[in-house]
């Protein structure tokens, strides 16, 4: 039987939503799971019986906080699959964990499963579908990345390719992990039937969005792309960002982050193999778009 561990990060400002999420985890069919809530530099609210809490002295960012949760699960042993969920989401179906167990049991090469993120009326925003253009949110299939708000990762993949990149703090940490997993030969699936209900939001609501997006795009390319693809990837994303016509302040923050990424290293550099580039291209997202 596949043992599941659940990691939830919180800033302590959504206690009601957090309780709703944890209740939906407890309502899942099958064997109980091990759940840990990480307080990012905050005191945690009262948690349901059986849910563990870890209070950090400071906010380590999304990848850093997840890594704390992963290490907590490692020390207790037994988690074959790690499920990461946003604290303001909830699982509307009670069979999601059963589907996760079946997916990983049936596919030894399956490394990551990304959930469908749906708003209060069941609609998925384009940015929440990990395909170019946000196509076909109701169609499952192989993809090249996954959404941070709801996903499941085989622990063996994490042990092989490493944790999330803590220096990223916020933005593109999932893509960094996905590229490493793909290059190691693992499959990534998007599953439309594994749903996380999440309030409709915009990524730009986060104060660090533009700066970190610009910086982390550069770090992503410098860490993982063959040298010849680095300028192509960065030029494509710079053109795309300008075409989106962000506010003057947002664009200035993006360019500041971009040039910070150029100046500041974020090792290690391990360029993906060309066969991984080709594999991503066949899946519809070559690593230049």
ABEGO torsion letter per residue (X at the ends): XBBBBBBBBBAGABAAAAAAAAAAAAABBEBBBBBBBBBBGBBBBBBBBGBBBBBBABBAEAAAAAAAAAAAAAAAEGBABBBBBBAABBBABAAAAAAAAAAAAABAABABBBBBBBBAAGBBBAAABBBBGGBGAABBEBBABBBAABBBBBAAAAAAAEBBBAAAGBEGAAAAAAAAAAAAGBBBBBBAABBBBBBBBBAAABAAAAAAAAAAAAAAAAAABBAAAAAAAAAAAAAAAAAAGBBAAAAAAAAAAAAAAAABBBOBBBBBBAAAAAAAAAAGBBAAX
